[in-house]
Amino acid sequence: MTVLPGCAALTTLVQGKEIRAYAISNSLALDVIVGSTLVNMNKKSYCLNLSRKVFNEMPNKNVIAWNVLIITYGMHEKGEEALELFKKIEAEPNEVTFTTLFVACNHSGLINEGLTLFYRMKNDHGIELTSDHCIFVVDLLGRAGQLEEAYEIVKTMLAELHKVFA
């Protein structure tokens, strides 16, 4: 099944459907790695319903599977659904989980929700702030015209970098 990521990257819909059908008919889609790759492939082919169906059929879901589904909803401008998935997550969220949530909020214009996650992720989930988180939140704020707050985050980020390299 190593051809799956290639099809996902190329978004070759016809071949992707054939591989997906093979994986499902041979119960390979139940594997968390194959299932997550199929979810991702369906996302790129604009098949949101198929992504959710494959995800729902996976008996074991790790944080990678959850992250792939969250970003799938986010990329389709369904940020509220992505946030609902986060509330139901059955795995320990990680740094990538929050990056996918910021993307979902950004694509859906959910500024307040994105900021709430940003300011609470360390206290509520023990996730350390990364430069990627800051970049996505600065983008979120910039698109919303909240340039002062975006600038404050950039200044905080730069101050943290100076501490690291001092």
Secondary structure as UniProt FT lines:
FT   HELIX           3..10
FT   HELIX           13..25
FT   TURN            26..27
FT   HELIX           28..30
FT   HELIX           32..44
FT   TURN            45..46
FT   HELIX           48..57
FT   HELIX           63..75
FT   TURN            76..77
FT   HELIX           79..88
FT   HELIX           95..108
FT   HELIX           111..125
FT   HELIX           131..143
FT   TURN            144..145
FT   HELIX           147..165
//
